Amino acid sequence: MFFAFFSALFGITALLLGLTFHSENWLRSGRQSCLIIFPLLSISLASLLVLLIKNDYQVDYVYQTINNSQPFYLKISALWGKQSGSLLFWSWIFSVFLFIWALKNKPVKESFFPVAAIFLLSNLAFSIALHLWIDNPFLRYWRSDTTGTVLMSIFPVRNCVPYVPLNGLGMNPLLRHYGMIFHPPALYLGFICTIFPAAIEFSSLVTAPSESSWINKSRSWNLFGWIFLAAGLILGSRWAYDVLGWGGYWGWDSVEVAALIPFLLLTAYLHAAIGFARTGGFRIWASILNFSVFVSVVFAVFVTRSGLIASVHSFSISPLSNILTAYLIIIFFLTVFILLLRKRYVKSNQKKYVLSGIHSFLTKESFFTAEIIILMVIAFLCLWGILLPSFSKIVSDAEVSVGADYYIHATGSLFGLMILIMGFVPLTSWGKPVSQKRWIQLVISGIVAAIGTSVYFAVHQIQNALLFCILWLLGTSILITFYEIISFIISNFHNNKKEISPSFSKKYRFLLGNLIHAGIIFMAFGIIGIEFLQKEQQFSLSPGEKTTVAQYLLTLNQINQFDSDEGETIEAEIQIAAENRVLGLLKPQRKYYSSYNQETTIPGIHSSLSGDLYIIMNADSFESGEERKFTIFINPWVNWLWIGGIIVCISGVFLWLGSLKKKSI
C-alpha cells in the first residue's frame, strides 16, 4: 500500500514536470505510475484475502468480519464487510480501471491524458492514504506481558506477545445475503467509473475548453457505470425484500437514497449526451451533469462513512468523518470553479428548427430537456431529504425526522410525469412536429390501456381514481413502447434481412433504448403493485391449525427449533393452498446470533408473475408456547420489478458493447 501511494505521488509529480517542460520522458514515466499501482494494490488485497481464508484472528479486521462457521463465499465477501477492507477494495477497483485506461491511452498521442491522469492519481492517492494511516485493515492484536492489556498495531509492540482469539464475531447477520454480497461491488464499479468521465472533462476544460470530444471519450465509461449502478440498486432492493422482513424492497433509507442520486443524475447525463450527438445541443447540460454525477458519488461515499446518518448500510463514526468532509468540500468547489472559469467556452452548437406554437414543444429535444430537469429535481429533493435533519439540528438544535412519506410525496408525482414523458418520447422526432400517424397511435394506445385498466378494476372491484390514472398511464406507455419494438423487429428482421449487419447502428441503439424504457415501465408496475395493492394481515397459529387469508388457505404443519454454531434458529412449515390446490410449503425462519445478540428474519415467499405471498415470523417467536404469530403480505406484481431490472441491465450491457466499437474508451 505504501509503494502504491508513493507511485501515485510520483506519477503526479512526473506528469506535472512533463507538462511544464514538455518532456515526453516524464509523461511516459507518469503513465508507468498509473500502470504499477494495480499490481501493488493487488498484493495488498491478496494479503488481506489470505488472512481471511486462514482465519487469522490476530488481525482485527479478520476477527470483526468472519468466524469459524462462516462459509468460504462469505470469507471472500468479508473483503468489503467492514470499512477499512471496503476502502482497500475501492482503491483496488480504482487501480484496475486506471490500469485499463492508461493501457488504452498514451500521453504523447492523447492531449487530454496528462491532466486527466493527475486528476485520477490525486483521487486514488487520497483513498490509499486513508487506509494507510487512518483506517488500516492490517492492525493486529498484541497482549502486554505486564498488564494483560490488548493493544492494536501493525508491527510487534515492545513487551507484548501476539494475542489470537479462538473465534471471530463473523459478518453482520443482516449482510449474509447474495444481494449484499454483490451489491457493494456493483455500486463500487458504478461509482468509480464516473470518476473517469469527470477526469476527461476536467482535462478538456483545462487544455481545450472549446472541444466537446470528451463526451465521446466518456461514453463507454458512463454506460458501464450506469449498468452497475442499476444492478447495485436492484440487488440492494432484493436484499431488503428478503432480509429486513418489512414486506417491501425500499425503505428510503438515507444510504439507499445517497446511492440513488448518482444513478438519477447519470441517467440525465446520458440523455444529454444523446441529445448532443443528435442535435449538437445539450452541451451545457452534459458538462454540468457529468461533474454533478462525480460530486454525488463523493457525497454517497461521504454519507456511508462519515457517521452523518445512522443506517444498517452505513459504517460508524470514525476519524474518516472530518477528512471526508474536507474532501467533499474541495471536490465540490473545484468542479464549480472549473465550470465557472470556462463557462464562456461551454457552448452548444444546436441545429435551429423553425417551428411555431405547440409544435415547438412536441419535439424530442423538448421532451429530453423535460426528462433531464425532472431527474435533476428528483435528485435535489432526495439530497434535501438526507441533509434536512442535519441542517435543522444546526439551525434550531431540534433534529427534523425525514421518513418515507417525505420522499413519496415529494418525488412520486415527478416519477409519474417522467413515465408519461418516457411513453410519449417514441412518438416524437428531432426537430420535427408529431405526425398524424403518431397521434393516431397515441389515441389508440390510450383507448386500449383505458379498456384494459377498466376491466381489471371491475374484476377486482377496485375503486381508486389515482391508481386508475397511474395504471392507465403505464399501460399507454408500455403499449407505445411495445409498438416501437415490434415495428422494429418486423421491419428489420423480416422485410430487410439482407440489410442486417454486425455493425452497431443507430437503429439497434434505438431498439435497446426502447427495451430499457420497457424494463423501467415493468419496474414501475412492480412498484405500483406494492405501493397501492399490497395487503398485510397478522395471524396466530398452533401446529395443525388452519386459517384463511384472502384467497389462500394456510396450514401450520409444525415448528422446528434447533441450535447452530452461532446461536439458535426457529422455523415454521406452512402449507399454502388455493382453490383446493396445494401451491407449496413455505418455511419462514427467525435466527438468533449470540455473538451479535441480534435476531434476523427469513421470510417464506411463494412467487408468481401475478405477485408474491410473503410470510414472516414475528419477533416473539422464541418465546415458549405452541402458538406462533405471523405477518403475511400479499404483494401483487412485485416480480415485475425484478424482471424489469434484468431487462434494463441486459439491454444496457448491449449498449455498452456497442459503445466500445466506437473506440470511445
C-alpha positions in Angstrom: 0.0 0.0 0.0 2.8 2.4 0.8 4.6 1.8 -2.5 1.2 2.3 -4.3 0.8 5.6 -2.5 4.4 6.6 -3.4 3.7 5.6 -7.1 0.6 7.8 -7.2 2.6 10.8 -5.8 5.5 10.2 -8.1 3.1 9.9 -11.1 1.5 13.3 -10.2 5.0 14.9 -10.0 6.2 13.3 -13.2 3.1 14.4 -15.2 3.4 18.0 -13.8 7.1 18.1 -14.8 6.2 16.6 -18.2 3.6 19.3 -18.8 5.9 22.1 -17.5 9.0 21.2 -19.5 7.2 19.5 -22.4 9.1 16.3 -21.7 7.9 13.1 -23.3 10.1 11.0 -20.9 8.4 12.5 -17.8 5.0 12.0 -19.3 5.8 8.3 -20.1 7.1 7.9 -16.5 3.8 9.3 -15.2 1.9 6.8 -17.3 4.1 4.0 -15.9 3.0 5.1 -12.4 -0.7 4.7 -13.4 0.1 1.1 -14.5 2.2 -0.1 -11.5 -0.4 0.8 -8.8 -2.7 -2.0 -9.8 -0.2 -4.9 -9.2 0.9 -3.3 -6.0 -2.6 -3.0 -4.6 -3.3 -6.5 -5.8 -0.6 -7.8 -3.5 -2.3 -5.8 -0.6 -5.7 -7.1 -1.4 -4.5 -10.7 -1.8 -2.7 -10.5 1.5 -6.0 -9.5 3.3 -7.9 -12.2 1.5 -5.3 -14.9 2.6 -5.7 -13.7 6.2 -9.4 -14.1 5.9 -9.3 -17.5 4.4 -6.8 -18.7 7.0 -8.9 -17.4 9.9 -6.0 -15.3 11.3 -7.9 -13.8 14.2 -4.9 -11.9 15.4 -5.8 -9.4 12.7 -8.6 -7.1 14.0 -10.3 -7.0 10.6 -10.5 -10.8 10.3 -11.8 -11.0 13.9 -14.5 -8.4 13.1 -15.8 -10.0 9.8 -15.6 -13.8 9.9 -15.8 -16.8 12.3 -15.1 -20.5 12.3 -18.5 -21.5 11.0 -18.7 -18.9 8.2 -18.7 -20.5 4.7 -16.0 -19.8 2.1 -18.0 -17.4 0.0 -18.7 -15.2 3.0 -15.0 -15.0 3.7 -14.5 -13.6 0.2 -17.3 -11.0 0.6 -15.8 -10.1 4.0 -13.3 -8.1 2.0 -15.9 -5.3 1.9 -17.7 -6.3 5.0 -16.1 -3.5 7.2 -14.9 0.0 6.5 -11.2 -0.5 6.2 -11.4 -3.5 3.9 -14.0 -1.8 1.7 -11.7 1.2 1.3 -8.9 -1.1 0.2 -11.3 -2.9 -2.2 -12.4 0.5 -3.5 -8.8 1.6 -4.2 -8.1 -1.8 -5.9 -11.0 -1.5 -8.3 -9.9 2.1 -9.0 -6.4 0.9 -9.8 -7.8 -1.8 -12.1 -9.7 0.8 -14.1 -6.8 3.2 -14.1 -4.6 0.4 -15.4 -7.0 -0.3 -18.3 -7.4 3.4 -19.1 -3.6 4.0 -19.1 -3.1 1.0 -21.4 -5.6 2.4 -23.9 -4.3 5.9 -23.9 -0.8 7.4 -24.2 0.3 10.8 -23.1 2.1 11.6 -26.3 -0.9 10.8 -28.6 -3.7 12.0 -26.3 -3.5 15.6 -25.3 -6.1 15.1 -22.5 -4.1 12.3 -20.8 -1.7 14.2 -18.5 -4.2 16.5 -16.8 -6.8 13.6 -16.6 -4.2 11.3 -15.1 -3.2 13.9 -12.5 -6.9 14.2 -11.5 -7.3 10.4 -11.2 -4.0 9.8 -9.4 -4.9 12.6 -6.9 -8.2 10.9 -6.0 -6.6 7.5 -5.8 -3.7 8.7 -3.7 -6.3 10.2 -1.3 -8.1 6.9 -0.9 -4.8 5.0 -0.4 -3.7 7.4 2.2 -7.0 6.8 4.2 -6.3 3.1 4.6 -2.6 3.5 5.1 -2.8 6.0 8.0 -6.4 6.4 9.1 -8.2 3.1 8.8 -5.7 0.3 8.2 -7.1 -3.3 7.7 -3.9 -5.0 8.8 -3.9 -4.0 12.5 -3.1 -6.9 14.8 -3.8 -7.7 18.5 -0.9 -7.7 20.9 -1.2 -8.5 24.7 1.0 -6.9 27.2 3.2 -9.2 29.4 2.8 -7.0 32.4 -0.7 -5.6 32.4 -2.5 -8.1 30.1 -4.0 -5.2 28.1 -4.7 -6.0 24.5 -3.3 -3.4 22.0 -3.6 -3.0 18.3 -0.6 -2.4 16.0 0.6 -3.5 12.6 4.1 -4.2 13.9 5.1 -6.0 17.1 4.8 -4.0 20.3 7.6 -4.0 22.9 6.9 -6.3 25.9 3.9 -7.7 24.1 3.1 -11.1 22.6 0.6 -11.9 19.8 -3.0 -12.3 21.0 -5.1 -14.6 18.9 -8.8 -15.1 19.8 -10.2 -18.6 19.3 -13.1 -17.3 17.2 -14.3 -14.2 15.4 -17.5 -12.2 15.5 -18.5 -13.1 12.0 -20.1 -10.9 9.4 -23.1 -8.8 10.4 -26.1 -11.3 10.2 -28.1 -8.8 8.1 -25.4 -8.8 5.4 -25.3 -12.6 4.8 -27.4 -12.5 1.6 -26.4 -12.7 -2.1 -27.9 -9.3 -2.6 -25.4 -7.7 -0.2 -22.6 -9.9 -1.4 -22.8 -8.5 -4.9 -24.5 -5.1 -4.1 -21.4 -3.3 -2.8 -19.0 -4.4 -5.6 -21.7 -3.4 -8.2 -22.1 0.0 -6.7 -18.3 0.4 -6.4 -17.9 -0.4 -10.1 -20.6 2.1 -11.0 -19.2 4.8 -8.7 -15.6 4.5 -9.7 -16.5 4.5 -13.5 -18.0 8.0 -13.1 -14.6 9.4 -11.9 -13.0 8.8 -15.3 -15.5 10.9 -17.4 -15.1 13.7 -14.8 -11.3 13.5 -15.2 -11.6 13.6 -19.0 -13.9 16.6 -18.9 -11.7 18.3 -16.4 -8.7 17.9 -18.7 -10.7 19.1 -21.7 -11.8 22.2 -19.9 -8.2 22.9 -18.8 -6.5 22.2 -22.1 -9.1 22.7 -24.8 -12.3 24.2 -23.3 -14.0 24.7 -26.7 -13.7 21.0 -27.6 -16.5 18.6 -26.8 -14.8 15.4 -27.8 -14.7 14.3 -24.1 -18.3 13.3 -24.4 -17.5 10.6 -27.0 -14.4 9.5 -25.0 -16.6 9.2 -21.9 -19.4 7.2 -23.5 -18.3 3.7 -22.6 -17.3 4.7 -19.1 -20.6 6.3 -18.3 -22.6 3.4 -19.8 -20.6 0.9 -17.8 -21.1 2.8 -14.6 -24.9 3.2 -15.3 -25.3 -0.5 -15.8 -23.6 -1.4 -12.5 -25.4 1.4 -10.5 -28.7 0.0 -11.8 -27.6 -3.6 -10.9 -26.4 -2.5 -7.5 -29.6 -0.7 -6.6 -31.7 -3.7 -7.7 -29.6 -6.1 -5.7 -29.8 -3.9 -2.7 -33.6 -3.8 -3.1 -33.7 -7.6 -3.3 -31.6 -7.8 -0.1 -34.1 -5.5 1.7 -37.0 -7.6 0.4 -35.5 -10.9 1.5 -33.8 -9.9 4.8 -35.4 -7.0 6.5 -38.8 -8.6 6.8 -40.8 -5.4 6.1 -42.6 -6.9 3.1 -41.1 -4.3 0.8 -38.0 -3.6 -1.3 -37.1 0.0 -0.5 -37.4 2.0 2.7 -36.0 5.4 1.6 -33.1 4.9 4.0 -30.5 7.7 3.6 -27.8 5.4 2.3 -30.2 4.0 -0.3 -31.1 7.5 -1.3 -27.5 8.6 -1.5 -26.8 5.7 -3.9 -29.9 6.6 -6.0 -28.8 10.2 -6.6 -25.8 9.4 -8.8 -28.0 6.9 -10.8 -30.6 9.6 -11.4 -28.0 12.2 -12.4 -26.2 9.8 -14.7 -29.4 8.9 -16.4 -30.0 12.6 -17.0 -26.4 12.9 -18.3 -26.9 10.0 -20.8 -30.0 11.7 -22.2 -28.0 15.0 -22.6 -25.2 13.1 -24.3 -27.7 11.5 -26.8 -29.2 15.0 -27.4 -25.7 16.4 -28.1 -24.9 13.6 -30.5 -28.1 14.1 -32.5 -28.5 17.9 -32.4 -25.3 19.5 -31.2 -27.2 20.9 -28.3 -27.3 19.9 -24.6 -23.5 20.7 -24.3 -24.1 22.8 -21.1 -26.3 20.1 -19.6 -23.7 17.4 -20.3 -20.9 19.4 -18.6 -22.9 20.2 -15.5 -24.4 16.7 -15.2 -21.0 15.0 -15.7 -19.4 16.8 -12.8 -22.6 16.5 -10.8 -22.5 12.7 -11.0 -18.9 12.7 -9.8 -19.7 15.0 -6.8 -22.8 12.9 -5.9 -20.6 9.8 -5.9 -18.2 11.5 -3.4 -21.3 12.5 -1.4 -22.6 8.9 -1.4 -19.2 7.7 -0.1 -19.2 10.5 2.5 -22.7 9.6 3.8 -21.9 6.0 4.2 -18.6 6.5 6.0 -18.9 9.8 7.8 -21.4 8.8 10.5 -23.7 11.7 9.3 -26.6 9.3 9.4 -27.5 6.0 11.2 -28.3 3.1 8.9 -27.8 -0.6 8.7 -26.0 0.1 5.4 -23.5 2.7 6.9 -20.3 2.4 8.9 -19.9 4.0 12.3 -18.4 7.4 13.1 -14.6 7.3 12.7 -11.6 9.6 12.2 -12.6 9.5 8.5 -15.5 11.8 9.1 -13.7 15.1 9.1 -11.3 14.1 6.3 -14.2 13.0 4.0 -16.0 16.3 4.8 -13.0 18.3 3.7 -12.5 16.0 0.6 -16.2 16.6 -0.4 -15.9 20.3 0.0 -12.7 20.5 -2.1 -14.2 18.4 -4.9 -17.4 20.5 -4.9 -15.6 23.8 -5.1 -13.1 22.5 -7.6 -15.8 21.4 -10.1 -17.8 24.6 -9.6 -14.6 26.7 -10.1 -13.6 25.0 -13.4 -17.1 25.3 -14.8 -17.3 29.0 -13.9 -13.8 29.6 -15.2 -14.6 28.1 -18.6 -18.3 28.8 -18.9 -17.9 31.1 -21.9 -16.3 28.2 -23.8 -19.0 25.7 -22.9 -21.5 26.4 -25.8 -23.9 24.4 -27.7 -24.0 24.3 -31.5 -27.6 23.2 -31.8 -29.4 22.9 -35.1 -32.1 25.5 -35.5 -35.6 24.5 -36.5 -38.4 26.7 -37.5 -41.4 25.5 -35.5 -44.3 27.5 -34.1 -46.9 27.1 -31.4 -47.3 23.8 -29.7 -45.2 22.1 -32.4 -42.1 23.7 -30.8 -42.8 21.8 -27.6 -43.7 18.5 -29.1 -40.2 17.6 -30.3 -37.7 15.1 -28.9 -35.5 18.0 -27.8 -38.2 19.4 -25.6 -39.0 16.0 -24.0 -35.3 15.2 -23.4 -34.9 18.6 -21.7 -38.0 17.9 -19.6 -36.7 14.5 -18.5 -33.3 16.0 -17.6 -34.9 18.7 -15.5 -37.2 16.2 -13.8 -34.4 13.8 -12.9 -32.3 16.7 -11.5 -35.2 18.0 -9.4 -35.8 14.4 -8.0 -32.1 14.1 -7.2 -32.2 17.5 -5.4 -35.3 16.5 -3.4 -33.5 13.3 -2.4 -30.4 15.2 -1.4 -32.5 17.7 0.7 -34.2 14.7 2.4 -30.7 13.5 3.5 -29.4 16.8 4.6 -32.5 18.3 6.3 -32.1 16.5 9.6 -28.5 17.8 10.0 -29.4 21.3 8.9 -32.3 21.5 11.3 -30.1 20.4 14.1 -27.6 23.1 13.4 -30.1 25.9 13.0 -32.6 25.0 15.8 -31.0 22.3 17.9 -34.0 20.1 17.0 -33.5 17.3 14.5 -36.3 17.0 12.0 -37.1 13.4 11.1 -37.4 12.7 7.4 -39.1 9.4 6.5 -40.5 7.5 3.6 -43.6 9.8 3.5 -41.5 12.8 2.6 -39.8 11.1 -0.4 -43.1 9.6 -1.6 -45.0 12.9 -1.6 -42.0 14.9 -2.9 -41.0 12.6 -5.8 -44.0 10.4 -6.5 -45.7 12.8 -8.9 -42.4 13.6 -10.6 -41.7 9.9 -11.2 -45.2 9.6 -12.7 -44.5 12.6 -15.0 -41.2 11.0 -16.1 -43.0 7.8 -17.0 -45.5 9.8 -19.1 -42.8 11.6 -21.0 -40.9 8.3 -21.4 -44.0 6.8 -23.1 -44.5 9.8 -25.3 -40.9 10.2 -26.5 -41.0 7.4 -29.1 -43.7 9.3 -30.9 -41.6 12.4 -31.3 -38.7 13.3 -33.7 -35.7 15.5 -33.6 -36.7 19.0 -34.8 -40.0 17.8 -36.3 -43.6 18.0 -35.1 -45.5 14.9 -34.2 -47.1 13.4 -37.3 -50.7 12.5 -37.7 -49.8 8.8 -37.7 -48.2 9.2 -34.3 -51.2 11.0 -32.9 -53.4 8.1 -34.0 -51.0 5.7 -32.4 -51.2 7.6 -29.1 -55.0 7.7 -29.2 -55.3 4.0 -29.9 -52.8 3.1 -27.2 -54.7 5.3 -24.7 -58.0 3.8 -25.5 -56.7 0.2 -25.3 -55.0 1.0 -22.0 -58.2 2.6 -20.6 -60.2 -0.5 -21.5 -57.7 -2.9 -20.0 -57.5 -0.9 -16.8 -61.3 -0.7 -16.5 -61.6 -4.4 -16.9 -59.0 -5.0 -14.3 -60.7 -2.6 -11.8 -64.1 -4.3 -12.5 -62.9 -7.8 -12.0 -61.0 -6.9 -8.7 -63.7 -4.4 -7.6 -61.1 -1.6 -7.0 -62.2 2.0 -6.5 -59.2 4.3 -6.6 -59.2 7.1 -9.1 -55.5 7.9 -8.6 -54.5 4.2 -9.2 -56.7 4.1 -12.3 -54.9 7.1 -13.8 -51.4 5.7 -12.9 -52.2 2.3 -14.4 -53.7 3.9 -17.5 -50.6 6.0 -17.9 -48.3 2.9 -17.5 -50.5 0.9 -19.9 -50.4 3.6 -22.5 -46.6 4.0 -22.2 -45.9 0.2 -22.4 -48.2 -0.1 -25.5 -46.4 2.7 -27.3 -43.0 1.2 -26.4 -44.1 -2.3 -27.5 -45.4 -1.0 -30.7 -42.0 0.6 -31.5 -40.1 -2.6 -30.6 -42.4 -4.9 -32.6 -42.3 -2.5 -35.6 -38.6 -2.5 -35.5 -38.4 -6.3 -35.4 -40.9 -6.7 -38.3 -39.2 -4.1 -40.5 -35.6 -5.1 -39.9 -35.7 -8.8 -39.3 -38.5 -9.9 -41.8 -38.5 -7.5 -44.7 -34.9 -6.4 -44.8 -32.9 -9.4 -43.8 -30.1 -8.6 -46.2 -29.6 -5.2 -44.7 -28.7 -6.6 -41.2 -25.1 -6.1 -40.5 -23.0 -6.7 -37.3 -22.3 -3.0 -37.0 -24.0 -1.3 -34.1 -26.1 1.2 -36.0 -28.4 3.9 -34.7 -31.5 1.7 -35.3 -30.2 -1.0 -32.9 -29.4 1.6 -30.3 -33.0 2.8 -30.8 -34.2 -0.8 -30.1 -32.1 -1.2 -27.0 -33.2 2.2 -25.7 -36.9 1.1 -26.1 -36.1 -2.1 -24.3 -34.6 -0.1 -21.4 -37.7 2.0 -21.3 -39.9 -1.1 -21.3 -37.9 -2.5 -18.4 -38.3 0.7 -16.4 -42.1 0.6 -17.0 -42.2 -3.1 -15.9 -40.4 -2.0 -12.7 -43.0 0.8 -12.3 -45.7 -1.9 -12.4 -43.9 -3.8 -9.6 -43.6 -0.6 -7.5 -47.3 0.3 -8.0 -48.3 -3.2 -7.0 -46.7 -2.9 -3.6 -47.5 0.8 -3.0 -51.2 0.6 -3.9 -52.3 -3.0 -3.8 -50.3 -4.6 -1.0 -52.3 -6.4 1.7 -51.0 -7.0 5.2 -52.5 -9.2 7.9 -51.3 -10.7 11.2 -52.5 -14.1 12.4 -51.6 -16.7 15.0 -51.4 -20.5 14.5 -50.6 -23.6 16.5 -49.2 -26.7 14.8 -52.1 -28.4 12.9 -54.3 -25.3 12.8 -55.6 -23.6 9.6 -56.6 -20.1 8.7 -57.8 -18.3 5.6 -56.1 -15.1 4.4 -57.6 -13.5 1.2 -58.0 -16.5 -1.2 -55.3 -18.6 0.5 -55.7 -21.4 3.0 -52.7 -21.6 5.4 -51.9 -24.7 7.5 -49.1 -24.7 10.1 -47.7 -28.2 9.9 -45.0 -28.0 12.5 -42.5 -25.8 14.3 -38.8 -26.8 14.2 -36.3 -25.3 16.6 -32.6 -26.2 16.5 -29.2 -24.8 17.6 -26.4 -23.7 15.4 -22.7 -22.8 15.9 -23.7 -19.1 16.1 -27.0 -19.3 18.0 -30.5 -20.6 17.5 -33.0 -21.0 14.7 -36.7 -21.4 14.7 -38.6 -22.5 11.6 -42.2 -22.8 10.7 -43.6 -25.1 8.0 -46.7 -23.6 6.5 -48.6 -25.2 3.6 -50.2 -22.8 1.1 -53.3 -23.8 -0.8 -55.8 -22.0 -3.0 -58.9 -23.3 -4.9 -58.4 -26.8 -3.5 -54.9 -26.9 -4.9 -51.7 -27.0 -2.8 -49.3 -24.3 -4.0 -46.3 -25.1 -1.9 -44.7 -25.3 1.5 -43.2 -22.1 2.9 -40.6 -22.1 5.7 -40.2 -18.7 7.3 -37.4 -18.6 9.9 -36.0 -16.4 12.7 -32.4 -16.7 13.6 -30.7 -15.5 16.8 -26.9 -14.8 16.7 -25.4 -14.9 20.1 -22.1 -13.0 19.2 -24.2 -10.0 18.0 -27.1 -10.5 20.3 -29.3 -10.0 17.2 -32.2 -11.6 15.5 -32.8 -11.8 11.8 -35.9 -12.9 9.9 -36.0 -15.0 6.7 -39.4 -14.8 5.0 -41.2 -17.6 3.3 -42.0 -16.5 -0.2 -44.3 -18.1 -2.8 -43.7 -16.2 -6.1 -45.6 -16.0 -9.4 -45.9 -13.4 -12.2 -49.1 -12.2 -10.5 -47.3 -11.5 -7.2 -45.8 -12.9 -4.0 -47.2 -14.5 -0.9 -44.7 -13.3 1.7 -44.9 -14.7 5.3 -42.6 -13.7 8.3 -42.5 -14.9 11.9 -43.0 -12.2 14.4 -40.3 -11.1 16.8 -41.6 -13.1 19.8 -41.3 -16.4 18.1 -38.6 -17.7 20.5 -41.0 -17.4 23.5 -42.4 -20.7 24.9 -45.8 -21.9 23.9 -47.3 -23.7 21.0 -48.9 -20.7 19.3 -46.9 -18.6 17.0 -47.6 -15.2 15.5 -47.1 -14.4 11.8 -47.4 -11.5 9.4 -48.5 -12.1 5.8 -48.0 -9.7 2.9 -49.7 -10.2 -0.4 -47.5 -8.3 -2.9 -49.2 -8.1 -6.4 -46.9 -7.7 -9.4 -43.7 -7.3 -7.4 -41.8 -9.8 -9.6 -42.1 -7.4 -12.5 -39.8 -5.1 -10.5 -37.0 -7.8 -10.8 -37.9 -8.8 -14.4 -37.8 -5.1 -15.4 -34.5 -4.6 -13.7 -32.9 -7.6 -15.5 -34.2 -6.2 -18.9 -32.7 -2.8 -18.1 -29.3 -4.2 -17.2 -29.0 -6.7 -20.1 -30.1 -4.0 -22.6 -27.6 -1.7 -21.0 -24.8 -4.3 -21.5 -25.5 -4.5 -25.2 -25.5 -0.7 -25.5 -22.1 -0.6 -23.7 -20.7 -3.3 -26.0 -21.8 -1.2 -29.0 -20.1 1.9 -27.5 -16.8 0.0 -27.3 -16.9 -0.5 -31.1 -16.6 3.3 -31.4 -13.3 3.2 -29.5 -14.6 5.7 -27.0 -12.6 4.3 -24.1 
